[in-house]
Structures are given as structure tokens and as C-alpha cells.
Amino acid sequence: MNKERFKTINAVYLILIEGGKILLSDRLNTGYFDGFYSLPAGHVEKGETLKEAMIREAKEELGINLLELDLVHVMYRNILDKERISFFFKCKKYQGVIKNMEAEKCDDLSWFDVNDLPENMIPYTKEAVNYYLNKVPYSERED
């Protein structure tokens, strides 16, 4: 008997904080929470490790090379009967100048005070930032 294995959709998110401010991107033309701020992020591709995916996404979206990463939060989400696991990485060191490399998908890149996140931020990413700030390594969420 060939039983299909349970599968999840995995994504990586970048927490980049400088001087008490966190970098957020305003989504555009994606079909998912357009007009809302989120962390720079992307899906893990087949054959990639989580860190490799995060490094690739940062290069594609921000034009920077991530040099030091720590996994700081994992969020299990059940959304529309699709299970997702989101991995949140804190970047401690990077190389390059941050710029919006995907203007067709990102309307704005801005720094926000970590204690005053925008109202129009995707709820689960806002939760994840707060979990990170409070040193909570794992959470679960039903959307």
C-alpha cells in the first residue's frame, strides 16, 4: 500500500533590526495581503536548507549577502487546510546596501520602531516579531 506522506509548505522570514528599528516590506501585486507590511520572506525551494533559502531570498529581495543568521522562532500555521511552517531568522551581520530589488512585488522598504509596528502589518508576522522580542521560540496559529 502506497500512502502519500503528509506535506507542509515551508517559508523563511528575515528579522533585521538596526538601532531598535526593524526592516519591513509593503507587499504589492502578490495576491496575498497586498498593501500590508511583512518581513522579507520566501518559500523554501526543493533541495535548499532553510539558511540557504533565507540567504537566497535576501539577495533576491534586498540585494544583500547574509553572513550570520540565527533561527529565533518557528511558527506552525494551519491556513485553509494547508499546513505551513514558517522559520524566522535574525540576521546579525550582512554585507551590501539594502535596496528594493523587487519593485514589482514590494511597494516600500522601511524601518519601523520594533515597539511601534504598523497597523497594516500581516497579523502572523506581527505576532512572530513580538514572539521574537519576548524570546518565545515556537508558536501555533490557525488562520
PyMOL commands that set and color helices and strands:
alter all, ss='L'
color gray80, all
select helices_A, chain A and resi 50-62+123-133
alter helices_A, ss='H'
color red, helices_A
select strands_A, chain A and resi 9-15+17-18+21-27+37-38+41-43+65-79+82-95+106-113+138-142
alter strands_A, ss='S'
color yellow, strands_A
deselect
rebuild
show_as cartoon
